[in-house]
Amino acid sequence: MTQTAVLQEYPTATGAFRATRIAFVHSLWHEEIVREAYAGFADEMAALGFPPGAIERFETPGAFEIPLHAQTLARTGRYAAIVAAGFVVDGGIYRHEFVAETVIRALMQVQLATETPVFSVVLTPHHFHEHEVHQKFYHGHFRVKGAEAAHACKGTLESLARLAGSV
C-alpha cells in the first residue's frame, strides 16, 4: 500500500472506507503544556506526508470530557483516527488517579466499540509543580509524546489498511 493511498482513505477491518482525517482532542487544563502535544503531532504528521488540513483540533474543558468527544467524533465516520491529549495532575487529592484511569479505559472502549483507532497523550506525572523547571520539562515532554503519537497513528492506519486488504 502506498503512502498516498493511506493519506486519502483507509479501509476498516470490516471493509468500510473512511477518509483520512484525524481528530485531535485536547483538554484546556494546563493548556499551555497540552498544546505542545498538538504542535508535536501536527509537525510530525506534516513530516510524514500528511497534509496540514488532515488534522482537526477539538477542545474540552478537562481530561474527563475527552472520551465523550472522542466517541462522538468516531461515530461520525469522518475520522480515520483520534488523538487525545490531556494533563492530569496531582492536586493533592486522590482524584487525579481516578480521572487518569477512567479516561484511558474510556478511550480504549471508544476504540474497540467504533473500530476507530484512538491514541492517548493523556499523561499523569507523579509530581508536578508549577515552577519553571517543571513547566519547561513538560512542555518538551508533551511535544515529544505528540510526535510519537504521529508515528503510532501513521503505523496503525497502514497496518489496518493491510489487514482490511487481507480479511
C-alpha beads as a LAMMPS data file, in Angstrom:
LAMMPS data file: protein, C-alpha beads

167 atoms
166 bonds

1 atom types
1 bond types

-500.0 500.0 xlo xhi
-500.0 500.0 ylo yhi
-500.0 500.0 zlo zhi

Masses

1 110.0

Atoms # bond

1 1 1 0.000 0.000 0.000
2 1 1 1.409 3.375 -0.923
3 1 1 1.552 6.281 1.481
4 1 1 -0.691 8.325 -0.809
5 1 1 -3.445 5.722 -0.636
6 1 1 -3.295 5.731 3.142
7 1 1 -3.424 9.515 3.217
8 1 1 -6.557 9.666 1.107
9 1 1 -8.620 6.922 2.710
10 1 1 -8.228 3.673 4.541
11 1 1 -10.380 0.577 4.880
12 1 1 -11.554 -0.506 8.329
13 1 1 -11.317 -4.142 9.398
14 1 1 -14.876 -4.654 8.155
15 1 1 -14.038 -3.267 4.714
16 1 1 -15.712 0.152 5.008
17 1 1 -13.645 3.123 3.896
18 1 1 -13.053 6.294 5.857
19 1 1 -11.369 9.483 4.783
20 1 1 -8.028 10.052 6.428
21 1 1 -8.844 12.984 8.587
22 1 1 -7.603 12.888 12.113
23 1 1 -9.320 14.432 15.113
24 1 1 -7.073 15.807 17.829
25 1 1 -8.992 16.295 21.082
26 1 1 -7.258 18.065 23.937
27 1 1 -8.174 19.412 27.323
28 1 1 -7.753 23.024 28.324
29 1 1 -6.454 22.208 31.806
30 1 1 -2.776 23.238 31.697
31 1 1 -3.462 24.299 28.129
32 1 1 -0.027 25.856 27.560
33 1 1 1.556 22.438 28.143
34 1 1 -1.075 20.263 26.453
35 1 1 -0.977 22.331 23.249
36 1 1 2.625 21.207 22.853
37 1 1 1.314 17.686 22.185
38 1 1 -0.735 19.075 19.318
39 1 1 2.255 21.020 17.981
40 1 1 4.482 17.936 18.107
41 1 1 1.779 15.792 16.496
42 1 1 0.999 18.266 13.711
43 1 1 4.670 18.900 12.935
44 1 1 5.466 15.196 12.776
45 1 1 2.386 14.352 10.703
46 1 1 3.469 17.006 8.200
47 1 1 6.964 15.489 8.134
48 1 1 5.339 12.093 7.472
49 1 1 3.497 13.496 4.454
50 1 1 0.042 14.216 5.824
51 1 1 -1.439 17.483 4.519
52 1 1 -1.992 20.280 7.068
53 1 1 -5.765 20.155 6.628
54 1 1 -5.904 16.482 7.603
55 1 1 -5.956 17.290 11.329
56 1 1 -8.915 18.913 13.049
57 1 1 -8.493 20.128 16.614
58 1 1 -11.194 19.989 19.292
59 1 1 -11.027 21.308 22.855
60 1 1 -12.580 20.044 26.074
61 1 1 -12.584 21.716 29.491
62 1 1 -10.683 18.856 31.132
63 1 1 -9.437 15.333 30.503
64 1 1 -12.604 13.745 31.877
65 1 1 -14.583 15.110 28.920
66 1 1 -12.216 13.758 26.248
67 1 1 -13.722 10.235 25.877
68 1 1 -17.228 11.510 25.106
69 1 1 -15.828 13.842 22.468
70 1 1 -13.707 11.016 21.042
71 1 1 -16.705 8.704 20.864
72 1 1 -18.898 11.342 19.241
73 1 1 -16.202 12.112 16.665
74 1 1 -15.553 8.422 15.965
75 1 1 -19.235 7.728 15.380
76 1 1 -19.401 10.362 12.646
77 1 1 -17.204 8.166 10.438
78 1 1 -15.341 11.278 9.267
79 1 1 -12.094 10.464 11.062
80 1 1 -9.619 7.694 10.430
81 1 1 -8.116 8.193 13.873
82 1 1 -8.499 10.220 17.029
83 1 1 -5.714 11.531 19.225
84 1 1 -6.461 12.565 22.796
85 1 1 -4.211 14.813 24.863
86 1 1 -4.544 15.926 28.445
87 1 1 -2.526 16.570 31.569
88 1 1 -3.976 15.037 34.728
89 1 1 -2.015 16.345 37.696
90 1 1 -1.952 15.505 41.376
91 1 1 -3.689 18.383 43.055
92 1 1 -3.114 16.901 46.488
93 1 1 -6.097 14.551 46.464
94 1 1 -6.647 11.041 45.095
95 1 1 -8.961 12.220 42.297
96 1 1 -6.202 12.558 39.685
97 1 1 -5.571 8.805 39.658
98 1 1 -9.271 8.110 39.245
99 1 1 -9.561 10.615 36.400
100 1 1 -6.491 9.310 34.566
101 1 1 -7.560 5.664 34.813
102 1 1 -11.138 6.452 33.828
103 1 1 -10.079 8.474 30.783
104 1 1 -7.676 5.821 29.489
105 1 1 -10.200 2.997 29.961
106 1 1 -12.906 5.009 28.241
107 1 1 -10.629 5.811 25.295
108 1 1 -9.916 2.091 24.863
109 1 1 -13.652 1.386 24.937
110 1 1 -14.244 4.017 22.259
111 1 1 -11.579 2.467 20.074
112 1 1 -12.961 -1.058 20.391
113 1 1 -16.614 -0.068 20.025
114 1 1 -16.138 2.156 16.979
115 1 1 -13.145 0.469 15.275
116 1 1 -11.563 3.901 15.051
117 1 1 -8.015 3.961 16.408
118 1 1 -7.619 6.206 19.433
119 1 1 -4.190 7.373 20.581
120 1 1 -3.518 8.757 24.010
121 1 1 -1.250 11.571 25.007
122 1 1 -3.140 11.839 28.294
123 1 1 -0.322 11.933 30.792
124 1 1 -0.231 11.811 34.571
125 1 1 3.054 12.815 36.209
126 1 1 3.974 11.522 39.652
127 1 1 4.684 15.030 40.850
128 1 1 4.032 18.297 39.101
129 1 1 4.696 21.733 40.462
130 1 1 4.046 24.899 38.528
131 1 1 7.593 26.181 38.681
132 1 1 9.836 26.947 35.734
133 1 1 11.759 23.656 35.758
134 1 1 8.615 21.501 35.563
135 1 1 6.944 23.829 33.075
136 1 1 9.924 23.584 30.747
137 1 1 10.262 19.813 31.160
138 1 1 6.591 19.071 30.469
139 1 1 6.412 21.469 27.510
140 1 1 9.179 19.449 25.867
141 1 1 7.813 16.103 27.028
142 1 1 4.365 16.752 25.564
143 1 1 5.892 17.823 22.256
144 1 1 7.846 14.546 22.099
145 1 1 4.775 12.492 23.023
146 1 1 2.767 14.259 20.322
147 1 1 5.413 13.321 17.733
148 1 1 5.392 9.725 18.999
149 1 1 1.604 9.649 18.636
150 1 1 2.004 10.747 14.998
151 1 1 4.211 7.739 14.252
152 1 1 1.810 5.407 16.062
153 1 1 -1.113 6.901 14.148
154 1 1 0.511 6.502 10.733
155 1 1 1.710 2.983 11.509
156 1 1 -1.678 1.882 12.792
157 1 1 -3.552 3.292 9.810
158 1 1 -1.196 1.492 7.445
159 1 1 -1.469 -1.737 9.423
160 1 1 -5.265 -1.601 9.487
161 1 1 -5.316 -0.918 5.753
162 1 1 -3.186 -4.009 5.159
163 1 1 -5.412 -6.102 7.449
164 1 1 -8.529 -4.953 5.643
165 1 1 -6.988 -5.983 2.361
166 1 1 -6.294 -9.483 3.641
167 1 1 -9.531 -10.163 5.510

Bonds

1 1 1 2
2 1 2 3
3 1 3 4
4 1 4 5
5 1 5 6
6 1 6 7
7 1 7 8
8 1 8 9
9 1 9 10
10 1 10 11
11 1 11 12
12 1 12 13
13 1 13 14
14 1 14 15
15 1 15 16
16 1 16 17
17 1 17 18
18 1 18 19
19 1 19 20
20 1 20 21
21 1 21 22
22 1 22 23
23 1 23 24
24 1 24 25
25 1 25 26
26 1 26 27
27 1 27 28
28 1 28 29
29 1 29 30
30 1 30 31
31 1 31 32
32 1 32 33
33 1 33 34
34 1 34 35
35 1 35 36
36 1 36 37
37 1 37 38
38 1 38 39
39 1 39 40
40 1 40 41
41 1 41 42
42 1 42 43
43 1 43 44
44 1 44 45
45 1 45 46
46 1 46 47
47 1 47 48
48 1 48 49
49 1 49 50
50 1 50 51
51 1 51 52
52 1 52 53
53 1 53 54
54 1 54 55
55 1 55 56
56 1 56 57
57 1 57 58
58 1 58 59
59 1 59 60
60 1 60 61
61 1 61 62
62 1 62 63
63 1 63 64
64 1 64 65
65 1 65 66
66 1 66 67
67 1 67 68
68 1 68 69
69 1 69 70
70 1 70 71
71 1 71 72
72 1 72 73
73 1 73 74
74 1 74 75
75 1 75 76
76 1 76 77
77 1 77 78
78 1 78 79
79 1 79 80
80 1 80 81
81 1 81 82
82 1 82 83
83 1 83 84
84 1 84 85
85 1 85 86
86 1 86 87
87 1 87 88
88 1 88 89
89 1 89 90
90 1 90 91
91 1 91 92
92 1 92 93
93 1 93 94
94 1 94 95
95 1 95 96
96 1 96 97
97 1 97 98
98 1 98 99
99 1 99 100
100 1 100 101
101 1 101 102
102 1 102 103
103 1 103 104
104 1 104 105
105 1 105 106
106 1 106 107
107 1 107 108
108 1 108 109
109 1 109 110
110 1 110 111
111 1 111 112
112 1 112 113
113 1 113 114
114 1 114 115
115 1 115 116
116 1 116 117
117 1 117 118
118 1 118 119
119 1 119 120
120 1 120 121
121 1 121 122
122 1 122 123
123 1 123 124
124 1 124 125
125 1 125 126
126 1 126 127
127 1 127 128
128 1 128 129
129 1 129 130
130 1 130 131
131 1 131 132
132 1 132 133
133 1 133 134
134 1 134 135
135 1 135 136
136 1 136 137
137 1 137 138
138 1 138 139
139 1 139 140
140 1 140 141
141 1 141 142
142 1 142 143
143 1 143 144
144 1 144 145
145 1 145 146
146 1 146 147
147 1 147 148
148 1 148 149
149 1 149 150
150 1 150 151
151 1 151 152
152 1 152 153
153 1 153 154
154 1 154 155
155 1 155 156
156 1 156 157
157 1 157 158
158 1 158 159
159 1 159 160
160 1 160 161
161 1 161 162
162 1 162 163
163 1 163 164
164 1 164 165
165 1 165 166
166 1 166 167
